Amino acid sequence: MRSLIYIFIGGGVGSVFRYLIQLAINQSVITKLPLGTFVANIIGCFLIGAFYSLSERLNLSNEIRLLFTVGFCGGFTTFSTFSTENLNLLRENLYGTFFLYTFLSVAVGIVSVFAGIWAVKSL
């Protein structure tokens, strides 16, 4: 039961941070590319790599690991919004933007996880 509370707290905090990032970016940058979600997801990928690596390095408890990975990163990143935004791009016949957004999200996301792991291991 304690694990669920940690996940709940981390998820709530992560969701609020994602919302604030999306709001700030989407209000300051005008583009058809959903940059707010993209930036949040890429930061989240970096953080989950860093959190996993840090939790192994510091031998953190399972609850703390869940707080940051499943909770915070799970709330901070969003596959459902990514998918909905892609559907909207297709509905608007923005096929080039759709392919660019999808490719960059997956490729940069994977690289960001590795970068997060590498950053912690380099400390």
DSSP file (Angstrom, degrees, kcal/mol; ACC not computed):
  #  RESIDUE AA STRUCTURE BP1 BP2  ACC     N-H-->O    O-->H-N    N-H-->O    O-->H-N    TCO  KAPPA ALPHA  PHI   PSI    X-CA   Y-CA   Z-CA
    1    1 A M     >        0   0    0      0, 0.0     4,-1.5     0, 0.0     3,-0.2   0.000 360.0 360.0 360.0 -37.5    0.0    0.0    0.0
    2    2 A R  H  >  +     0   0    0      1,-0.2     4,-2.2     2,-0.2     5,-0.2   0.880 360.0  58.0 -60.4 -37.3    2.9    2.4    0.7
    3    3 A S  H  > S+     0   0    0      1,-0.2     4,-2.4     2,-0.2    -1,-0.2   0.902 103.5  52.1 -59.9 -40.8    4.2    1.9   -2.8
    4    4 A L  H  > S+     0   0    0      1,-0.2     4,-2.6     2,-0.2    -1,-0.2   0.867 107.4  52.1 -64.3 -36.3    0.8    3.1   -4.2
    5    5 A I  H  X S+     0   0    0     -4,-1.5     4,-2.5     2,-0.2    -1,-0.2   0.914 109.8  49.0 -66.3 -42.3    1.0    6.3   -2.1
    6    6 A Y  H  X S+     0   0    0     -4,-2.2     4,-2.6     2,-0.2     5,-0.2   0.922 112.9  47.3 -62.0 -44.3    4.5    7.0   -3.4
    7    7 A I  H  X S+     0   0    0     -4,-2.4     4,-2.9     1,-0.2     5,-0.2   0.915 111.4  52.0 -62.5 -43.2    3.4    6.5   -7.0
    8    8 A F  H  X S+     0   0    0     -4,-2.6     4,-2.1     2,-0.2    -2,-0.2   0.919 112.1  44.9 -59.5 -46.9    0.3    8.7   -6.4
    9    9 A I  H  X S+     0   0    0     -4,-2.5     4,-2.3     2,-0.2     5,-0.2   0.946 115.8  46.1 -64.9 -48.9    2.4   11.5   -5.0
   10   10 A G  H  X S+     0   0    0     -4,-2.6     4,-2.8     1,-0.2    -2,-0.2   0.901 112.1  51.8 -61.4 -41.4    5.0   11.3   -7.7
   11   11 A G  H  X S+     0   0    0     -4,-2.9     4,-2.3    -5,-0.2    -1,-0.2   0.892 109.6  49.3 -63.8 -40.4    2.4   11.1  -10.5
   12   12 A G  H  X S+     0   0    0     -4,-2.1     4,-1.9    -5,-0.2    -1,-0.2   0.933 113.8  44.9 -64.1 -45.9    0.5   14.2   -9.2
   13   13 A V  H  X S+     0   0    0     -4,-2.3     4,-2.3     1,-0.2    -2,-0.2   0.922 113.8  50.3 -64.5 -44.2    3.7   16.2   -9.0
   14   14 A G  H  X S+     0   0    0     -4,-2.8     4,-2.5    -5,-0.2    -1,-0.2   0.896 109.1  51.6 -61.1 -41.4    4.8   15.0  -12.5
   15   15 A S  H  X S+     0   0    0     -4,-2.3     4,-2.4     2,-0.2    -1,-0.2   0.902 109.9  48.8 -63.3 -41.8    1.5   15.8  -14.0
   16   16 A V  H  X S+     0   0    0     -4,-1.9     4,-2.3     2,-0.2    -2,-0.2   0.923 111.6  49.4 -64.9 -43.8    1.5   19.4  -12.7
   17   17 A F  H  X S+     0   0    0     -4,-2.3     4,-2.4     2,-0.2    -2,-0.2   0.909 111.1  50.2 -62.0 -42.0    5.1   19.9  -13.9
   18   18 A R  H  X S+     0   0    0     -4,-2.5     4,-3.0     1,-0.2     5,-0.3   0.941 110.0  50.4 -60.8 -46.7    4.1   18.6  -17.4
   19   19 A Y  H  X S+     0   0    0     -4,-2.4     4,-2.6     1,-0.2    -2,-0.2   0.916 111.2  48.4 -57.9 -44.6    1.1   20.9  -17.6
   20   20 A L  H  X S+     0   0    0     -4,-2.3     4,-2.4     2,-0.2    -1,-0.2   0.893 113.1  47.3 -65.5 -40.1    3.3   23.9  -16.6
   21   21 A I  H  X S+     0   0    0     -4,-2.4     4,-2.6     2,-0.2     5,-0.3   0.940 113.7  47.5 -65.6 -47.0    5.9   23.1  -19.2
   22   22 A Q  H  X S+     0   0    0     -4,-3.0     4,-2.8     1,-0.2     5,-0.3   0.917 113.0  49.3 -60.4 -43.0    3.3   22.5  -21.9
   23   23 A L  H  X S+     0   0    0     -4,-2.6     4,-1.6    -5,-0.3    -1,-0.2   0.935 112.8  46.3 -61.7 -48.2    1.6   25.7  -21.0
   24   24 A A  H  X S+     0   0    0     -4,-2.4     4,-1.0     2,-0.2    -2,-0.2   0.922 118.5  40.8 -62.5 -45.7    4.8   27.8  -21.1
   25   25 A I  H  X S+     0   0    0     -4,-2.6     4,-2.1     1,-0.2     3,-0.5   0.935 114.4  50.1 -71.6 -46.2    6.1   26.3  -24.4
   26   26 A N  H  < S+     0   0    0     -4,-2.8    -1,-0.2    -5,-0.3    -2,-0.2   0.772 112.2  49.1 -67.3 -24.7    2.7   26.3  -26.2
   27   27 A Q  H  < S+     0   0    0     -4,-1.6    -1,-0.2    -5,-0.3    -2,-0.2   0.732 117.7  39.5 -82.9 -22.6    2.1   29.9  -25.3
   28   28 A S  H  < S+     0   0    0     -4,-1.0     2,-0.5    -3,-0.5    -2,-0.2   0.653 113.2  53.1-102.1 -16.9    5.5   31.1  -26.4
   29   29 A V     <  -     0   0    0     -4,-2.1     2,-0.7    -5,-0.1    -1,-0.2  -0.977  65.0-157.2-125.0 125.2    6.1   29.1  -29.5
   30   30 A I        +     0   0    0     -2,-0.5     2,-0.3    -3,-0.1    -3,-0.1  -0.889  40.8 122.5-104.2 112.9    3.6   29.0  -32.4
   31   31 A T        -     0   0    0     -2,-0.7     4,-0.1     2,-0.1    -2,-0.1  -0.978  66.6-121.6-160.0 158.7    4.0   25.9  -34.5
   32   32 A K  S    S+     0   0    0     -2,-0.3    -1,-0.1     2,-0.1    62,-0.1   0.713  91.3  92.8 -77.4 -20.7    2.0   22.9  -35.7
   33   33 A L  S    S-     0   0    0      1,-0.1     2,-2.4    -3,-0.0     3,-0.2  -0.615  87.9-124.4 -73.5 126.1    4.5   20.7  -34.0
   34   34 A P     >  +     0   0    0      0, 0.0     4,-2.0     0, 0.0     3,-0.2  -0.427  43.4 166.9 -72.8  76.6    3.3   19.9  -30.5
   35   35 A L  H  >  +     0   0    0     -2,-2.4     4,-3.1     1,-0.2     5,-0.3   0.818  65.0  61.2 -66.0 -33.6    6.5   21.2  -28.8
   36   36 A G  H  > S+     0   0    0      1,-0.2     4,-2.1     2,-0.2    -1,-0.2   0.943 110.8  39.0 -59.8 -48.6    5.1   21.2  -25.3
   37   37 A T  H  > S+     0   0    0      2,-0.2     4,-2.8    -3,-0.2     5,-0.2   0.903 115.5  54.0 -67.0 -41.3    4.4   17.5  -25.2
   38   38 A F  H  X S+     0   0    0     -4,-2.0     4,-2.4     2,-0.2     5,-0.2   0.943 110.8  44.8 -58.3 -49.9    7.6   16.8  -27.1
   39   39 A V  H  X S+     0   0    0     -4,-3.1     4,-2.7     1,-0.2     5,-0.3   0.922 114.0  49.4 -63.0 -45.1    9.8   18.7  -24.6
   40   40 A A  H  X S+     0   0    0     -4,-2.1     4,-2.5    -5,-0.3    -1,-0.2   0.923 112.8  47.5 -60.4 -44.2    8.0   17.2  -21.6
   41   41 A N  H  X S+     0   0    0     -4,-2.8     4,-2.1     2,-0.2    -1,-0.2   0.891 112.9  47.9 -66.2 -38.9    8.4   13.7  -23.0
   42   42 A I  H  X S+     0   0    0     -4,-2.4     4,-2.3    -5,-0.2    -2,-0.2   0.926 113.0  47.4 -69.4 -43.8   12.1   14.1  -23.8
   43   43 A I  H  X S+     0   0    0     -4,-2.7     4,-2.8     1,-0.2    -2,-0.2   0.924 112.1  52.0 -59.8 -43.1   12.9   15.6  -20.4
   44   44 A G  H  X S+     0   0    0     -4,-2.5     4,-2.5    -5,-0.3    -2,-0.2   0.872 107.4  51.9 -61.4 -38.3   11.0   12.7  -18.9
   45   45 A C  H  X S+     0   0    0     -4,-2.1     4,-1.9     2,-0.2    -1,-0.2   0.929 111.4  46.8 -64.1 -45.0   13.0   10.2  -20.9
   46   46 A F  H  X S+     0   0    0     -4,-2.3     4,-2.4     1,-0.2    -2,-0.2   0.940 113.6  49.0 -59.8 -47.1   16.3   11.7  -19.7
   47   47 A L  H  X S+     0   0    0     -4,-2.8     4,-3.5     1,-0.2     5,-0.2   0.878 107.8  52.4 -64.0 -39.2   15.0   11.8  -16.1
   48   48 A I  H  X S+     0   0    0     -4,-2.5     4,-2.4     2,-0.2     5,-0.2   0.899 110.9  48.3 -67.4 -36.9   13.8    8.2  -16.1
   49   49 A G  H  X S+     0   0    0     -4,-1.9     4,-2.1    -5,-0.2    -2,-0.2   0.930 115.4  44.9 -63.0 -44.2   17.3    7.1  -17.3
   50   50 A A  H  X S+     0   0    0     -4,-2.4     4,-3.0     2,-0.2    -2,-0.2   0.915 113.4  49.8 -65.5 -43.5   18.9    9.2  -14.6
   51   51 A F  H  X S+     0   0    0     -4,-3.5     4,-2.7     2,-0.2     5,-0.2   0.913 111.8  47.5 -64.4 -43.2   16.6    8.1  -11.9
   52   52 A Y  H  X S+     0   0    0     -4,-2.4     4,-1.8    -5,-0.2    -1,-0.2   0.941 116.0  44.7 -62.6 -45.3   17.0    4.4  -12.7
   53   53 A S  H  X S+     0   0    0     -4,-2.1     4,-2.4    -5,-0.2    -2,-0.2   0.913 115.2  47.7 -65.2 -42.6   20.8    4.8  -12.8
   54   54 A L  H  X S+     0   0    0     -4,-3.0     4,-2.7     1,-0.2    -1,-0.2   0.881 108.7  54.1 -65.5 -39.2   20.9    6.9   -9.6
   55   55 A S  H  <>S+     0   0    0     -4,-2.7     5,-1.9    -5,-0.2     4,-0.4   0.863 111.9  44.8 -66.7 -34.2   18.6    4.4   -7.7
   56   56 A E  H  <5S+     0   0    0     -4,-1.8     3,-0.5     3,-0.2    -2,-0.2   0.923 114.4  48.9 -70.8 -44.3   21.0    1.6   -8.6
   57   57 A R  H  <5S+     0   0    0     -4,-2.4    -2,-0.2     1,-0.2    -3,-0.2   0.891 121.2  34.2 -63.1 -40.9   24.1    3.6   -7.7
   58   58 A L  T  <5S-     0   0    0     -4,-2.7    -1,-0.2    -5,-0.1    -2,-0.2   0.408 104.4-126.2 -95.9   1.4   22.7    4.8   -4.3
   59   59 A N  T   5 -     0   0    0     -3,-0.5    -3,-0.2    -4,-0.4    -4,-0.1   0.928  40.4-170.1  52.1  50.2   20.8    1.6   -3.6
   60   60 A L      < -     0   0    0     -5,-1.9    -1,-0.1    -6,-0.2    -5,-0.0  -0.305  25.9 -95.2 -69.9 154.3   17.5    3.5   -3.1
   61   61 A S     >  -     0   0    0      1,-0.1     4,-2.2     4,-0.0     5,-0.2  -0.229  31.3-112.1 -65.9 159.0   14.5    1.8   -1.7
   62   62 A N  H  > S+     0   0    0      1,-0.2     4,-2.7     2,-0.2     5,-0.2   0.864 117.2  56.5 -60.4 -37.2   11.8    0.4   -4.0
   63   63 A E  H  > S+     0   0    0      2,-0.2     4,-2.4     1,-0.2    -1,-0.2   0.913 108.4  45.6 -63.2 -42.7    9.4    3.1   -2.8
   64   64 A I  H  > S+     0   0    0      2,-0.2     4,-1.9     1,-0.2     5,-0.2   0.898 112.2  51.8 -68.0 -39.8   11.7    5.9   -3.7
   65   65 A R  H  X S+     0   0    0     -4,-2.2     4,-2.8     1,-0.2     5,-0.4   0.928 111.9  46.5 -60.5 -45.2   12.4    4.3   -7.1
   66   66 A L  H  <>S+     0   0    0     -4,-2.7     5,-3.0     1,-0.2    -2,-0.2   0.883 107.3  58.5 -64.9 -38.7    8.7    4.0   -7.7
   67   67 A L  I  <>S+     0   0    0     -4,-2.4     5,-2.9    -5,-0.2    -1,-0.2   0.926 117.6  30.8 -54.6 -47.8    8.1    7.6   -6.6
   68   68 A F  I  <>S+     0   0    0     -4,-1.9     5,-2.1     3,-0.2    -2,-0.2   0.861 129.1  33.0 -85.2 -37.4   10.4    9.0   -9.2
   69   69 A T  I  <>S+     0   0    0     -4,-2.8     5,-1.0    -5,-0.2    -3,-0.2   0.972 131.2  22.4 -86.7 -66.9   10.1    6.5  -12.1
   70   70 A V  I   5S+     0   0    0     -5,-0.4    -3,-0.2     3,-0.2    -4,-0.1   0.917 135.0  37.1 -67.5 -42.9    6.5    5.2  -12.2
   71   71 A G  I  ><S+     0   0    0     -5,-3.0     4,-2.4    -6,-0.2     5,-0.2   0.994 127.3  24.2 -73.4 -76.2    5.1    8.2  -10.3
   72   72 A F  I  ><S+     0   0    0     -5,-2.9     4,-2.7     1,-0.2    -3,-0.2   0.951 130.5  39.7 -61.1 -54.5    6.9   11.3  -11.4
   73   73 A C  I  ><S+     0   0    0     -5,-2.1     4,-2.4     1,-0.2    -1,-0.2   0.867 115.2  53.9 -66.6 -34.5    8.1   10.3  -14.8
   74   74 A G  H  4<S+     0   0    0     -5,-1.0    -1,-0.2     1,-0.2    -2,-0.2   0.890 115.9  38.8 -64.5 -39.0    4.8    8.4  -15.5
   75   75 A G  H  < S+     0   0    0     -4,-2.4    -2,-0.2     1,-0.1    -1,-0.2   0.818 116.0  52.6 -77.7 -31.8    2.9   11.6  -14.7
   76   76 A F  H  < S+     0   0    0     -4,-2.7    -2,-0.2    -5,-0.2     2,-0.2   0.879 106.9  55.3 -73.7 -39.8    5.3   13.9  -16.4
   77   77 A T     <  -     0   0    0     -4,-2.4     2,-0.3    -5,-0.2   -36,-0.1  -0.535  69.6-160.1 -92.6 162.3    5.4   12.1  -19.7
   78   78 A T     >  +     0   0    0    -41,-0.2     4,-1.3    -2,-0.2   -37,-0.1  -0.834  23.9 172.4-151.2 108.2    2.3   11.3  -21.8
   79   79 A F  H  > S+     0   0    0     -2,-0.3     4,-2.5     2,-0.2     5,-0.2   0.828  87.2  57.2 -78.3 -33.8    1.9    8.7  -24.5
   80   80 A S  H  > S+     0   0    0      2,-0.2     4,-2.4     1,-0.2     5,-0.2   0.909 109.0  44.3 -66.9 -41.3   -1.9    9.4  -24.7
   81   81 A T  H  > S+     0   0    0      2,-0.2     4,-2.9     1,-0.2     5,-0.2   0.911 112.4  53.5 -68.1 -41.1   -1.4   13.1  -25.5
   82   82 A F  H  X S+     0   0    0     -4,-1.3     4,-1.9     1,-0.2    -2,-0.2   0.922 112.0  45.4 -55.1 -46.5    1.4   12.2  -27.9
   83   83 A S  H  X S+     0   0    0     -4,-2.5     4,-2.3     2,-0.2    -2,-0.2   0.902 113.1  49.2 -67.0 -42.1   -1.0    9.8  -29.7
   84   84 A T  H  X S+     0   0    0     -4,-2.4     4,-2.3     2,-0.2    -2,-0.2   0.907 110.5  50.5 -64.6 -42.0   -3.9   12.3  -29.7
   85   85 A E  H  X S+     0   0    0     -4,-2.9     4,-2.1     1,-0.2    -1,-0.2   0.885 109.7  51.2 -64.2 -37.5   -1.7   15.0  -31.1
   86   86 A N  H  X S+     0   0    0     -4,-1.9     4,-2.2    -5,-0.2    -2,-0.2   0.914 108.6  51.1 -64.2 -42.0   -0.5   12.7  -33.9
   87   87 A L  H  X S+     0   0    0     -4,-2.3     4,-2.5     1,-0.2    -2,-0.2   0.910 109.4  51.0 -60.8 -41.9   -4.1   11.9  -34.7
   88   88 A N  H  X S+     0   0    0     -4,-2.3     4,-1.7     2,-0.2    -1,-0.2   0.883 107.6  52.7 -63.6 -38.6   -4.9   15.6  -34.9
   89   89 A L  H  <>S+     0   0    0     -4,-2.1     5,-2.8     2,-0.2    -1,-0.2   0.908 110.7  47.6 -62.5 -41.3   -1.9   16.1  -37.3
   90   90 A L  H ><5S+     0   0    0     -4,-2.2     3,-1.7     1,-0.2    -2,-0.2   0.908 109.1  53.2 -65.6 -41.9   -3.2   13.4  -39.5
   91   91 A R  H 3<5S+     0   0    0     -4,-2.5    -1,-0.2     1,-0.3    -2,-0.2   0.827 108.9  50.0 -61.9 -31.4   -6.7   14.9  -39.5
   92   92 A E  T 3<5S-     0   0    0     -4,-1.7    -1,-0.3    -5,-0.2    -2,-0.2   0.321 116.0-118.1 -88.4   7.8   -5.3   18.2  -40.5
   93   93 A N  T < 5 +     0   0    0     -3,-1.7     2,-1.1     1,-0.2     3,-0.2   0.790  67.5 143.7  59.4  30.9   -3.4   16.4  -43.4
   94   94 A L     >< +     0   0    0     -5,-2.8     4,-2.5     1,-0.2    -1,-0.2  -0.540  12.0 156.6 -95.9  66.0    0.0   17.5  -41.9
   95   95 A Y  H  >  +     0   0    0     -2,-1.1     4,-2.6     1,-0.2     5,-0.2   0.873  68.3  51.5 -65.5 -40.0    1.7   14.3  -42.9
   96   96 A G  H  > S+     0   0    0     -3,-0.2     4,-2.5     2,-0.2    -1,-0.2   0.922 112.4  46.2 -62.7 -43.7    5.2   15.7  -42.8
   97   97 A T  H  > S+     0   0    0      2,-0.2     4,-2.9     1,-0.2     5,-0.2   0.893 111.1  54.1 -64.8 -39.8    4.7   17.1  -39.4
   98   98 A F  H  X S+     0   0    0     -4,-2.5     4,-2.5     2,-0.2     5,-0.2   0.946 112.2  42.5 -58.1 -50.8    3.2   13.8  -38.2
   99   99 A F  H  X S+     0   0    0     -4,-2.6     4,-2.7     2,-0.2     5,-0.3   0.901 115.7  49.4 -66.4 -40.1    6.2   11.8  -39.4
  100  100 A L  H  X S+     0   0    0     -4,-2.5     4,-2.8    -5,-0.2     5,-0.3   0.943 113.3  46.2 -62.6 -47.7    8.7   14.3  -38.1
  101  101 A Y  H  X S+     0   0    0     -4,-2.9     4,-2.2     2,-0.2    -2,-0.2   0.911 115.8  45.7 -61.8 -44.9    7.0   14.5  -34.6
  102  102 A T  H  X S+     0   0    0     -4,-2.5     4,-2.1    -5,-0.2     5,-0.2   0.948 116.1  44.5 -65.5 -49.0    6.7   10.7  -34.4
  103  103 A F  H  X S+     0   0    0     -4,-2.7     4,-2.9    -5,-0.2     5,-0.3   0.946 116.3  45.5 -62.2 -49.4   10.3   10.0  -35.5
  104  104 A L  H  X>S+     0   0    0     -4,-2.8     4,-2.3    -5,-0.3     5,-0.5   0.895 111.1  53.6 -63.2 -39.5   11.9   12.7  -33.4
  105  105 A S  H  X5S+     0   0    0     -4,-2.2     4,-1.3    -5,-0.3    -1,-0.2   0.931 116.4  37.4 -60.9 -45.9    9.8   11.7  -30.3
  106  106 A V  H  X5S+     0   0    0     -4,-2.1     4,-2.2    -5,-0.2     5,-0.2   0.955 122.0  42.3 -72.4 -49.9   10.9    8.1  -30.5
  107  107 A A  H  X5S+     0   0    0     -4,-2.9     4,-2.2    -5,-0.2     5,-0.2   0.948 120.1  40.7 -65.3 -50.3   14.5    8.6  -31.6
  108  108 A V  H  X5S+     0   0    0     -4,-2.3     4,-2.3    -5,-0.3    -1,-0.2   0.848 113.2  57.2 -68.6 -32.5   15.3   11.5  -29.3
  109  109 A G  H  X<S+     0   0    0     -4,-1.3     4,-1.8    -5,-0.5    -1,-0.2   0.932 108.6  44.6 -61.7 -46.4   13.4    9.8  -26.5
  110  110 A I  H  X S+     0   0    0     -4,-2.2     4,-2.0     1,-0.2    -2,-0.2   0.924 114.0  49.5 -65.1 -44.4   15.6    6.7  -26.6
  111  111 A V  H  X S+     0   0    0     -4,-2.2     4,-2.4     1,-0.2    -1,-0.2   0.880 108.8  54.7 -61.1 -37.1   18.8    8.8  -26.9
  112  112 A S  H  X S+     0   0    0     -4,-2.3     4,-2.3     2,-0.2    -1,-0.2   0.861 104.2  53.0 -67.5 -36.1   17.6   10.8  -23.9
  113  113 A V  H  X S+     0   0    0     -4,-1.8     4,-2.2     2,-0.2    -1,-0.2   0.950 112.0  45.7 -61.8 -47.6   17.2    7.7  -21.7
  114  114 A F  H  X S+     0   0    0     -4,-2.0     4,-2.9     1,-0.2    -2,-0.2   0.891 111.0  53.5 -61.5 -39.1   20.7    6.7  -22.5
  115  115 A A  H  X S+     0   0    0     -4,-2.4     4,-2.7     2,-0.2    -1,-0.2   0.889 107.9  50.5 -63.8 -38.8   21.9   10.3  -21.9
  116  116 A G  H  X S+     0   0    0     -4,-2.3     4,-1.7     2,-0.2    -1,-0.2   0.914 112.6  46.1 -64.0 -43.2   20.3   10.2  -18.4
  117  117 A I  H  X S+     0   0    0     -4,-2.2     4,-2.3     1,-0.2    -2,-0.2   0.939 114.9  47.5 -62.5 -47.5   22.0    6.9  -17.6
  118  118 A W  H  X S+     0   0    0     -4,-2.9     4,-1.8     1,-0.2    -2,-0.2   0.890 107.2  56.7 -62.4 -41.1   25.3    8.1  -18.9
  119  119 A A  H  < S+     0   0    0     -4,-2.7     4,-0.4     1,-0.2    -1,-0.2   0.904 111.2  42.6 -59.5 -42.6   25.0   11.4  -17.0
  120  120 A V  H >< S+     0   0    0     -4,-1.7     3,-1.2     1,-0.2    -1,-0.2   0.905 113.0  51.7 -71.6 -40.7   24.6    9.6  -13.7
  121  121 A K  H 3< S+     0   0    0     -4,-2.3    -1,-0.2     1,-0.3    -2,-0.2   0.764 105.4  58.0 -67.5 -22.8   27.3    7.1  -14.4
  122  122 A S  T 3<        0   0    0     -4,-1.8    -1,-0.3     1,-0.2    -2,-0.2   0.607 360.0 360.0 -81.2 -11.9   29.7    9.9  -15.3
  123  123 A L    <         0   0    0     -3,-1.2    -1,-0.2    -4,-0.4    -2,-0.1   0.497 360.0 360.0 -70.5 360.0   29.3   11.5  -11.9
